[in-house]
């Protein structure tokens, strides 16, 4: 029997299977189109003709497809469900927290051990020391597959039995990335409007991002411990800065959409009386009423 089977050989799936093969593991792969598997076949990787045969070949099955709907279409046949029984399904297809919970429940009913994983890395990071995977689900399953996952992403960590946690944490991290991206592009527009070289902005961004990240980590602690009232840089200070941004962008003929959106959000916090509080108070605006 092989060590592991890999279902799906898109850019990320191929990187996972290729890294496992290079580590010396005996692996089996399946992909809807055979041509993507051919480069692996030259490395003595077994290419299965069907997903059910790939599943039957090893005790742990790594699935990395475009979405849960595609994964369900591949794994939902009676042959695959029967083959998966008693095996460990490692779902590395990105999905929502609720979709992960639904998949977990379906797997348990079918007698399948289940782990939901989120790859928090780019394709070229797979196998590198800085690559993480968030994993959640059956603890016994995680203990069994941890050596394989840490070969693929050495910073892999287990988040607990609730399979929704890996997806939720990944979405939270991506929210930070996307917010930073939009904020920096807004900053680039401000520099351009004032004739400041974008290289000057690029030079200061890394140090500024580290300092801001450290401050936000402190804010997370304040949210957890209920100490959001104290801050050296309260919400009301940031609203004043946002007013300056909007004024300059409008005067320069540049769009202030991003600044106005953030200002409106911060303004809601001020209206609730949390202007003097830490930015951690902003999370109160997002909680269920």
Secondary structure, 3 states (H helix, E strand, C coil): CECEEEECCCHHHHHHHHHHHHCCCCEEEECCCCHHHHHHHCCCCEECCCHHHHHHCECEEEECCCCHHHHHHHHCCHHHHHHHCCCEEEECCCCCHHHHHHHHHHHHHCCCEEEEEEEECCHHHCCCCCCEEEEEECHHHHHHHHHHHHHHCCCCEECCCCCHHHHHHHHHHHHHHHHHHHHHHHHHHHHHHHCCCHHHHHHHHHHHHHHHHHHHHHHHHHHHHCCCCCCCCCHHHHHHHHHHHHHHHHHCCCCCHHHHHHHHHHHHHHHCCCCCCCHHHHHHHHCCC
